[in-house]
Each structure stands twice: as C-alpha cells, then as structure tokens.
Amino acid sequence: MSILERGDLKCVNTDNVPWRPSTFAAGVVVKDIATTDGWEMQVVRLEPGARFPVHTHERPEFVFVLEGELVQAGRRMGPGWASIASAGSVDEDVHSETGCVFVLVDRA
C-alpha cells in the first residue's frame, strides 16, 4: 500500500494492484490502494458465502458496492449502494451469498 504525504496526489489503476488474502475473514481478498492522513482505501472482494465476524467499528467506515450483493444489518445492497458506519457501531451479520466487490474507506 502506498502512503501519501501531505500535498501528494496519486492516481491508481487498481487493475495493477495485487489481491491479498484478508487477515479479517476467510473467503475475502483485498487490494490495498493507499493510505493518507490516517485514512486508508481498499477494494474488497467477498467470495460467495463469505462472512465477516461480529465486530465493533472503532472509527468511521465507508462502503460503496461496485459488483454483486453485500448484506449488512439485514439490508441487501447491490451496485451503487453505500453504507456509512459511525464509531461504536456493531456489524453483527455482514456477508455475501452471491459474492461482491466494494470500496472500503476507513481509518488506518
């Protein structure tokens, strides 16, 4: 993952960024795009049936679905849907039955 310093601007072709296995959940891979000012951007892919463990957000989290379907808090979200979680919120059941790809922005 590249780290940008204050005043930097970087454009990234995510096709050139390798997928790596997630350390958070099985069946999940991540492209680490960049980190700056304590924030990170990732592209996340869930395989069909992948599920995140129950977790509390220590900091805000922003999700934007690009492909497939992501289920969060009982809501089925497809392409174009976004979710915003504030610090202290709890994800009890985040999964994808079909598989999905989303952009994640959160605190590093």
Backbone bond lengths (Angstrom), bond angles and torsions (degrees), N, CA, C in turn:
res aa  C-N    CA-C-N  psi(-1)  N-CA   C-N-CA  omega(-1)  CA-C   N-CA-C  phi
1 M - - - 1.457 - - 1.517 107.87 -
2 S 1.310 116.05 134.12 1.454 118.85 178.00 1.528 109.97 -85.03
3 I 1.314 114.50 145.29 1.469 121.35 178.17 1.515 107.43 -110.63
4 L 1.326 116.03 123.33 1.457 121.07 -179.60 1.518 109.29 -97.60
5 E 1.320 115.42 135.81 1.462 121.54 176.78 1.522 109.14 -90.54
6 R 1.316 116.32 164.83 1.457 121.48 179.27 1.523 110.11 -53.37
7 G 1.328 117.54 132.41 1.455 122.97 179.54 1.518 113.93 90.57
8 D 1.360 117.20 -10.07 1.464 120.69 179.55 1.521 111.44 -79.48
9 L 1.320 115.59 151.99 1.462 123.95 172.01 1.510 106.55 -135.26
10 K 1.323 116.38 134.45 1.455 119.84 180.00 1.514 108.77 -140.28
11 C 1.325 116.59 136.20 1.457 122.63 172.93 1.521 106.92 -107.74
12 V 1.332 116.46 136.88 1.461 120.82 -173.44 1.520 109.87 -126.93
13 N 1.329 116.44 125.85 1.456 121.40 170.25 1.522 105.55 -85.95
14 T 1.318 117.60 104.29 1.470 120.68 -173.96 1.525 112.58 -66.03
15 D 1.330 118.18 -15.69 1.471 120.16 174.34 1.530 110.88 -61.93
16 N 1.335 117.00 -25.23 1.463 121.69 -178.36 1.527 113.34 -91.98
17 V 1.325 117.36 -1.70 1.462 121.37 179.92 1.527 108.17 -95.33
18 P 1.343 117.71 127.49 1.467 119.42 -177.49 1.529 112.50 -73.83
19 W 1.333 115.31 150.30 1.465 121.37 171.84 1.524 107.36 -78.75
20 R 1.333 116.43 144.66 1.463 121.64 172.40 1.525 108.17 -132.04
21 P 1.331 117.49 149.04 1.463 119.28 178.22 1.532 110.45 -63.14
22 S 1.305 116.63 140.29 1.455 121.76 175.99 1.522 109.88 -69.54
23 T 1.306 116.49 144.76 1.462 121.17 173.64 1.524 110.42 -90.47
24 F 1.336 116.66 -2.13 1.464 122.34 -173.68 1.523 113.17 -98.04
25 A 1.345 117.11 -34.16 1.465 119.65 -175.56 1.521 110.67 -156.16
26 A 1.331 116.11 148.37 1.460 121.83 176.02 1.525 109.53 -72.41
27 G 1.337 116.19 148.87 1.457 120.46 178.58 1.510 113.50 77.39
28 V 1.340 116.31 15.57 1.467 121.93 -178.18 1.527 107.96 -126.21
29 V 1.345 116.05 132.49 1.461 121.36 173.93 1.522 108.90 -125.66
30 V 1.329 115.37 155.22 1.460 121.41 -170.39 1.524 110.51 -135.23
31 K 1.337 116.02 141.86 1.464 122.50 167.35 1.526 106.19 -108.02
32 D 1.329 116.74 117.43 1.462 121.66 178.17 1.522 107.96 -83.84
33 I 1.321 117.00 111.01 1.469 121.41 -174.40 1.527 111.28 -85.68
34 A 1.315 117.81 -58.66 1.470 119.74 -179.28 1.525 109.86 -169.37
35 T 1.331 113.93 162.75 1.459 122.67 174.41 1.519 108.01 -131.63
36 T 1.339 116.12 137.37 1.462 120.51 173.98 1.527 109.45 -156.64
37 D 1.309 115.59 143.60 1.468 122.47 177.45 1.526 112.38 49.55
38 G 1.337 117.38 34.69 1.458 121.00 177.83 1.516 114.97 83.12
39 W 1.335 118.09 3.11 1.470 122.90 177.90 1.521 109.31 -110.16
40 E 1.342 116.33 148.50 1.450 120.36 176.09 1.520 110.04 -128.42
41 M 1.337 114.86 150.71 1.468 121.60 175.66 1.521 107.73 -121.65
42 Q 1.340 115.37 133.19 1.457 121.63 178.18 1.521 109.33 -137.24
43 V 1.338 115.48 153.48 1.456 121.93 166.13 1.526 104.75 -104.55
44 V 1.333 116.08 129.91 1.466 121.65 -174.24 1.527 108.85 -120.99
45 R 1.332 116.08 135.06 1.460 121.01 176.76 1.531 109.14 -121.73
46 L 1.333 115.75 126.10 1.456 122.08 173.97 1.512 108.64 -103.36
47 E 1.312 116.16 130.42 1.450 121.06 173.09 1.526 108.28 -73.07
48 P 1.333 118.75 157.26 1.472 119.56 176.86 1.528 110.57 -54.02
49 G 1.320 115.53 131.13 1.461 122.17 179.33 1.514 114.93 88.17
50 A 1.338 118.22 -6.24 1.472 120.44 -179.55 1.525 109.69 -67.40
51 R 1.335 114.71 147.15 1.460 121.18 -176.00 1.531 109.00 -143.50
52 F 1.331 115.85 135.55 1.460 120.51 174.88 1.529 109.42 -84.86
53 P 1.329 118.07 146.17 1.466 119.43 174.57 1.527 110.41 -69.93
54 V 1.312 116.60 160.39 1.467 121.16 175.17 1.530 107.35 -58.61
55 H 1.333 115.56 133.25 1.461 119.34 179.37 1.526 110.51 -153.26
56 T 1.332 114.39 154.18 1.464 122.12 176.87 1.518 108.08 -104.45
57 H 1.326 116.03 135.22 1.464 120.45 177.45 1.524 108.98 -78.59
58 E 1.311 115.11 117.77 1.467 119.38 177.20 1.521 110.85 -76.26
59 R 1.351 115.52 -25.73 1.459 122.62 -178.91 1.527 108.05 -138.97
60 P 1.317 118.98 169.06 1.467 120.37 178.50 1.528 111.77 -59.40
61 E 1.338 114.58 153.87 1.463 121.69 179.00 1.522 108.49 -141.14
62 F 1.339 115.94 135.46 1.456 122.35 179.38 1.524 108.34 -121.07
63 V 1.341 117.33 130.75 1.457 123.42 179.76 1.523 108.52 -126.11
64 F 1.349 116.59 136.25 1.457 121.90 175.39 1.520 107.42 -131.95
65 V 1.333 117.46 116.98 1.465 122.48 -175.59 1.524 110.33 -79.93
66 L 1.341 115.26 128.77 1.461 121.85 179.48 1.523 112.39 -100.89
67 E 1.340 116.74 -42.11 1.469 122.21 -175.87 1.526 109.50 -142.76
68 G 1.326 115.91 152.36 1.464 121.12 174.28 1.513 112.96 73.72
69 E 1.331 115.17 -153.21 1.465 120.37 -176.47 1.520 109.95 -137.29
70 L 1.324 116.07 129.92 1.457 124.09 176.77 1.518 107.63 -114.75
71 V 1.327 116.89 133.44 1.462 121.80 176.37 1.521 107.76 -106.17
72 Q 1.337 115.32 123.62 1.465 121.52 179.39 1.518 107.83 -140.65
73 A 1.335 116.13 126.92 1.466 122.06 -179.30 1.531 111.47 54.57
74 G 1.329 115.90 37.15 1.459 120.83 178.36 1.515 114.80 79.39
75 R 1.316 117.99 -4.35 1.466 122.92 -178.78 1.518 109.62 -95.56
76 R 1.316 116.78 128.44 1.461 121.68 175.90 1.521 107.83 -89.42
77 M 1.329 115.42 119.20 1.460 120.76 -176.59 1.525 109.47 -116.58
78 G 1.320 115.63 128.66 1.452 121.90 177.02 1.514 110.61 -108.74
79 P 1.331 117.53 -170.53 1.464 121.47 -179.61 1.529 111.87 -52.21
80 G 1.322 114.45 134.24 1.458 120.66 179.77 1.523 113.68 94.23
81 W 1.334 117.74 -14.02 1.467 120.60 177.71 1.521 110.01 -80.88
82 A 1.323 115.67 149.01 1.460 122.01 176.93 1.522 109.25 -132.09
83 S 1.325 115.78 152.01 1.468 120.00 171.89 1.520 107.97 -132.86
84 I 1.317 114.41 146.06 1.449 121.67 179.45 1.515 106.65 -128.16
85 A 1.331 116.11 124.40 1.463 121.43 -179.79 1.522 108.41 -116.03
86 S 1.314 116.34 130.15 1.458 119.77 178.03 1.524 109.89 -86.14
87 A 1.316 115.88 163.81 1.461 121.14 176.51 1.525 108.79 -57.48
88 G 1.328 116.24 136.20 1.459 121.63 179.76 1.515 114.10 93.36
89 S 1.328 117.76 -12.05 1.472 119.74 178.02 1.526 109.26 -73.58
90 V 1.339 115.74 155.42 1.462 121.41 -175.96 1.524 109.37 -118.99
91 D 1.333 115.79 130.34 1.466 122.29 171.16 1.526 107.04 -96.43
92 E 1.327 115.99 110.60 1.464 119.87 -178.27 1.519 112.72 -97.47
93 D 1.335 117.77 -26.03 1.457 119.98 -177.03 1.520 109.80 -152.01
94 V 1.329 115.81 85.04 1.464 121.02 177.69 1.517 106.26 -112.37
95 H 1.347 115.44 121.27 1.464 119.59 -176.97 1.523 110.50 -158.16
96 S 1.325 114.39 173.85 1.457 119.81 174.45 1.530 108.60 -139.27
97 E 1.303 115.44 120.80 1.463 120.35 177.32 1.527 110.36 -76.76
98 T 1.324 116.61 -32.60 1.468 122.01 -173.86 1.523 113.79 -100.99
99 G 1.321 116.94 -14.83 1.449 122.82 -169.63 1.514 108.90 94.14
100 C 1.315 117.07 151.58 1.465 120.15 -179.61 1.518 110.32 -161.89
101 V 1.322 114.46 166.08 1.462 122.80 174.26 1.524 106.55 -132.21
102 F 1.344 115.88 133.41 1.467 118.77 177.82 1.518 110.50 -144.36
103 V 1.326 114.37 159.52 1.461 122.49 173.53 1.521 106.70 -92.61
104 L 1.335 116.01 133.58 1.455 122.53 177.86 1.521 108.77 -120.61
105 V 1.330 116.10 129.06 1.459 121.86 173.37 1.518 106.77 -124.75
106 D 1.329 115.70 122.83 1.471 119.62 177.94 1.517 109.51 -153.56
107 R 1.317 116.00 178.70 1.451 121.08 -179.81 1.513 109.35 -75.11
108 A 1.305 116.27 134.97 1.477 121.70 -179.87 1.521 110.97 -73.89
